[in-house]
């Protein structure tokens, strides 16, 4: 009886009265809602809260999607999707109108037959079992809604956030620092990398020698039917002090939610992260100084955030990605009846998801930042477009 009452209350209250009751939406004032499945007709996003008169073209959105699309190099999935964006609403003659923006990308290279065995068995470390347990039904083709193709909508919406923040001198740059056990030397990544340096290699590591080794490792594990993971670092420069909210909506908390909402993520750390726990306070504290008439910190172990609010220094955080769950090896699992069986990974998958995740991390970062900037403006009356 108690469970029935709770379910009834939830059904009555959630749509109208509970904030954040839409699990496919993200953001507050700058809000996106993504939709679609991996092997459905299309993937898309609706963006609400974008200010009017923002100049933007389909080509600018496409440039971001091209960095995320499959089949872009010999270390990614061979699935061939052009991921051509269609602007359905909210943009008129090259300018946003202030109304909801709807963007669509059609799926054109589905091969659902490769997933026939997955209808009756759960792929190890995939969302098959948990979706089945939660909903009692699932789309097994390409993982359905749990597929990383859902992130198309995030990247498309991120192009709008990028355009807004660029007018304020804010620039985000994500890149790979580690693949498996191959890591770029920290001293080689001191300077803020250029986009050209990141995009120079298929693996998106701005240190050429390390990138070459990473690519060889990915090819080697792919030849064995296996996969590897890695770490992406993201840095943001040009942020003012004051973005973020105390307690629950801390800037780093919203960034953590954004990053851990991405498929295959398993860890998030800002600034010194877990390594900071090995230091004493006297070693870890970022001392303040007056530099060129501004309050600055001598070091940046805080990663640009203190008390949940940006301090004006460079924002720095890391995101850890697990190895791709689908591997071309036979693995033990169970079927829908709970009976043991073996399952061979099929379909076209990245042997390492991390290189294609770089633009997705950037997009989610920008979406968080523009939302917080707008929230700060609403509270403090400091921001105009």
C-alpha positions in Angstrom: 0.0 0.0 0.0 2.8 2.4 0.9 4.6 1.8 -2.4 1.4 2.4 -4.3 0.8 5.6 -2.5 4.3 6.8 -3.2 4.0 5.9 -6.9 0.7 7.8 -7.1 2.1 10.9 -5.5 5.2 10.8 -7.8 3.0 10.5 -10.9 0.8 13.4 -9.6 3.6 15.7 -8.6 6.5 15.1 -10.9 5.4 16.8 -14.1 4.3 20.1 -12.7 5.8 20.6 -9.3 9.1 18.9 -9.0 12.1 20.9 -10.3 14.4 18.8 -12.5 11.7 16.2 -13.0 12.8 15.7 -16.6 15.7 13.3 -16.6 16.6 14.0 -20.2 17.1 17.7 -19.6 20.1 19.6 -18.3 20.6 23.1 -17.1 18.4 25.8 -15.5 18.2 29.0 -17.5 20.1 27.6 -20.5 18.4 24.3 -20.7 18.8 21.4 -23.2 16.6 18.3 -23.7 18.1 15.5 -25.8 16.1 12.7 -27.5 16.5 9.8 -29.8 18.2 6.3 -29.9 21.3 5.0 -31.6 19.5 3.1 -34.3 16.3 5.2 -34.5 15.5 7.5 -37.3 17.3 10.5 -35.8 19.0 12.0 -32.8 18.3 15.6 -31.6 18.1 18.3 -29.0 15.8 21.1 -28.0 17.6 24.2 -26.5 15.6 26.7 -24.5 16.8 29.9 -22.9 19.3 30.9 -25.7 19.2 34.7 -26.0 17.9 36.3 -29.2 20.0 37.9 -31.9 23.0 35.5 -31.5 24.6 35.1 -34.9 25.1 31.4 -35.7 25.1 29.2 -38.8 24.7 25.5 -39.4 28.3 25.4 -40.5 29.4 26.4 -37.0 27.4 23.7 -35.4 28.6 21.2 -38.0 32.2 22.0 -37.2 31.7 20.8 -33.6 29.7 17.7 -34.7 32.5 16.8 -37.2 34.9 16.4 -34.3 32.5 14.0 -32.6 31.3 11.9 -35.5 32.2 8.3 -36.1 34.5 7.1 -38.8 36.8 10.1 -38.7 40.1 8.1 -38.3 41.5 4.6 -38.3 41.3 4.3 -34.5 37.5 5.0 -34.2 34.4 3.0 -35.1 34.0 2.3 -38.8 30.3 3.3 -38.6 29.9 5.9 -41.4 27.6 8.8 -40.3 28.0 12.3 -41.7 26.0 13.6 -38.7 24.6 16.5 -40.8 22.7 18.9 -38.6 19.3 20.3 -39.5 18.0 23.4 -37.8 14.3 23.0 -37.3 13.4 26.0 -35.3 14.7 29.0 -33.3 17.1 30.4 -35.9 16.0 32.9 -38.6 18.2 34.4 -41.2 21.4 33.4 -39.3 20.2 34.7 -35.9 18.6 33.1 -32.9 15.1 34.3 -32.2 14.8 33.7 -28.5 12.4 30.8 -29.0 13.2 27.1 -28.5 15.9 25.9 -30.8 15.4 22.4 -32.2 18.3 20.5 -33.9 18.2 17.2 -35.7 20.7 14.7 -37.0 19.5 11.7 -39.0 20.9 8.2 -38.5 21.8 6.8 -41.9 24.1 3.8 -41.2 22.3 1.6 -38.7 23.0 -2.2 -38.7 20.5 -3.4 -36.1 21.0 -7.0 -37.2 24.4 -7.0 -35.4 22.5 -6.8 -32.1 20.0 -9.7 -32.5 21.8 -11.7 -29.8 21.7 -8.8 -27.4 17.9 -9.0 -27.3 18.1 -12.0 -25.1 21.4 -11.6 -23.2 23.0 -8.7 -21.3 26.3 -7.3 -22.5 28.9 -7.2 -19.7 29.4 -3.6 -18.3 26.7 -2.2 -20.6 23.4 -0.6 -19.5 21.4 -3.6 -20.9 20.6 -5.1 -17.5 20.1 -1.9 -15.6 17.7 -0.5 -18.3 15.8 -3.8 -18.3 15.6 -3.7 -14.5 14.4 -0.1 -14.4 11.9 0.0 -17.3 11.1 -3.6 -18.0 11.8 -2.9 -21.6 14.8 -1.7 -23.6 16.0 -1.0 -27.1 18.9 -3.4 -27.7 19.9 -2.0 -31.1 23.2 -0.2 -30.5 22.3 0.3 -26.9 19.3 2.5 -27.7 19.2 5.6 -25.5 22.3 4.5 -23.6 24.4 4.8 -26.7 27.0 7.6 -26.9 25.2 8.8 -30.1 22.9 10.6 -27.6 25.8 13.1 -27.1 25.2 14.5 -30.6 22.5 16.7 -29.1 24.9 17.9 -26.4 27.6 18.8 -28.9 25.2 20.6 -31.1 23.8 22.7 -28.2 27.3 23.3 -27.0 28.0 25.2 -30.2 25.6 27.9 -29.1 27.1 28.1 -25.6 30.6 28.3 -27.2 29.5 31.3 -29.4 28.0 33.1 -26.4 31.0 32.7 -24.1 33.5 33.5 -26.9 32.0 37.0 -27.0 33.1 37.2 -23.3 36.6 36.0 -24.0 36.0 32.6 -22.5 37.7 29.6 -24.2 37.5 25.9 -23.2 40.1 23.3 -24.4 39.9 19.6 -23.7 42.5 17.1 -24.7 43.8 13.7 -23.8 46.5 13.3 -21.2 46.5 9.5 -20.8 45.4 6.4 -22.8 45.7 3.2 -20.8 49.1 3.5 -19.0 50.6 5.9 -21.5 50.6 9.5 -20.1 51.8 12.7 -21.5 54.5 14.4 -19.4 53.0 17.1 -17.2 55.7 19.6 -18.0 54.8 19.3 -21.7 51.2 20.5 -21.1 51.9 23.6 -19.0 50.8 26.1 -21.7 47.1 26.3 -22.8 47.1 24.1 -26.0 45.8 25.5 -29.2 42.9 23.8 -31.0 45.3 23.0 -33.9 47.7 21.2 -31.5 44.9 19.1 -30.1 43.4 18.3 -33.5 46.8 17.5 -35.1 46.5 13.8 -34.3 43.6 11.3 -34.3 44.1 10.7 -30.6 43.8 14.5 -29.6 46.8 14.6 -27.3 48.8 17.8 -27.9 52.2 16.1 -27.2 53.3 14.5 -30.5 55.5 11.7 -29.1 52.9 10.6 -26.6 50.2 10.8 -29.2 52.0 8.4 -31.5 52.5 5.9 -28.7 48.8 6.2 -27.7 47.7 5.5 -31.3 49.9 2.4 -31.5 48.4 1.1 -28.2 44.9 1.6 -29.4 45.6 -0.2 -32.7 47.3 -3.0 -30.8 44.4 -3.7 -28.4 41.9 -3.4 -31.3 43.8 -6.2 -33.1 43.3 -8.4 -30.0 39.6 -7.6 -29.9 40.1 -5.6 -26.8 39.7 -2.0 -25.7 41.3 0.7 -23.4 40.2 3.8 -21.6 42.0 7.1 -20.6 41.8 10.5 -19.1 40.7 13.9 -20.6 41.8 17.2 -19.1 39.8 20.3 -19.7 41.0 23.8 -19.1 39.0 27.0 -19.4 40.5 30.5 -19.5 38.9 33.9 -19.3 36.4 33.1 -16.6 35.6 35.9 -14.2 35.5 35.4 -10.4 32.0 34.8 -9.1 30.4 32.0 -11.2 28.8 29.2 -9.2 26.5 28.9 -6.2 27.3 28.0 -2.6 26.5 24.5 -1.2 24.4 22.4 -3.7 25.0 24.1 -7.0 28.7 24.6 -6.6 30.4 25.1 -10.0 32.5 22.0 -9.6 29.5 20.0 -8.5 27.6 20.9 -11.7 30.7 20.2 -13.8 31.0 16.8 -12.1 27.3 16.0 -12.8 27.8 17.1 -16.4 30.9 14.9 -16.9 29.6 11.9 -15.1 26.5 12.0 -17.2 28.6 11.1 -20.2 28.7 7.4 -21.3 31.8 5.5 -20.1 32.9 8.1 -17.5 34.1 6.8 -14.1 35.9 9.6 -12.4 36.1 13.4 -12.0 38.6 15.6 -10.2 39.1 19.3 -10.1 42.5 21.1 -9.6 44.8 18.9 -7.6 42.1 16.3 -7.2 43.0 13.0 -5.4 46.7 13.9 -5.5 45.9 16.9 -3.3 45.0 14.5 -0.5 48.7 13.6 -0.2 49.8 17.2 0.6 49.7 19.2 3.8 47.7 22.4 4.0 50.9 24.4 3.9 51.8 22.7 0.7 48.4 22.8 -0.9 47.0 26.3 -0.2 46.8 28.8 -3.0 48.2 32.0 -1.6 46.7 35.3 -2.7 48.5 38.2 -4.2 47.8 41.5 -6.0 48.9 41.1 -9.6 48.3 43.9 -12.0 45.6 45.3 -9.9 43.7 42.1 -9.5 43.4 39.5 -6.7 45.1 36.4 -8.1 46.5 33.2 -6.6 50.2 32.3 -6.8 49.4 28.6 -7.6 46.3 27.0 -8.9 45.8 23.7 -7.0 42.2 24.7 -6.4 41.7 24.4 -10.2 40.0 27.8 -10.5 37.2 27.1 -8.0 37.0 27.9 -4.3 33.9 27.5 -2.2 32.0 26.3 -5.3 32.6 29.7 -7.0 35.1 30.5 -9.7 38.0 32.6 -8.5 39.2 34.0 -11.8 42.0 31.6 -12.3 42.1 29.0 -15.0 39.5 26.2 -14.5 41.2 22.8 -14.6 39.6 19.4 -14.2 40.1 15.7 -15.3 37.6 13.1 -16.5 38.3 9.4 -16.5 36.8 7.1 -19.1 36.6 3.3 -18.8 37.6 0.9 -21.6 34.9 0.5 -24.2 32.5 -2.2 -22.9 31.9 -3.9 -26.2 35.0 -6.1 -27.1 35.3 -8.6 -29.9 35.8 -11.5 -27.4 33.5 -14.1 -26.1 32.4 -13.3 -22.5 30.3 -15.0 -19.9 26.9 -13.4 -19.1 23.3 -14.3 -18.4 20.1 -14.1 -20.5 16.8 -12.5 -19.7 15.8 -15.6 -17.7 19.0 -15.4 -15.6 20.6 -18.5 -17.3 24.3 -18.5 -18.0 25.4 -18.0 -21.6 28.3 -16.7 -23.7 28.1 -13.6 -25.8 30.5 -12.3 -28.4 30.7 -8.6 -28.9 29.4 -7.4 -32.3 28.7 -4.1 -34.0 31.0 -1.3 -34.9 32.6 0.2 -31.8 35.6 2.4 -30.9 38.4 0.4 -29.3 38.9 3.6 -27.2 36.1 6.1 -26.8 38.3 8.8 -25.4 39.4 10.6 -28.6 35.8 11.3 -29.7 34.8 12.3 -26.2 37.1 15.4 -26.3 34.5 17.7 -28.0 31.8 16.2 -25.8 33.6 17.2 -22.7 34.1 20.7 -24.1 30.5 21.0 -25.0 29.2 20.0 -21.5 31.7 22.4 -19.9 30.4 25.3 -22.0 26.8 24.4 -21.3 27.5 24.4 -17.5 29.4 27.7 -17.7 26.9 29.7 -19.8 24.0 28.5 -17.5 25.9 29.6 -14.4 26.8 32.9 -16.0 23.1 33.6 -16.8 22.1 32.5 -13.3 24.6 34.9 -11.8 23.3 37.7 -14.1 19.7 37.1 -13.0 20.8 37.3 -9.3 23.2 40.2 -9.5 22.0 42.1 -12.6 25.5 42.1 -14.0 25.2 40.5 -17.5 23.6 41.7 -20.7 23.7 40.3 -24.2 
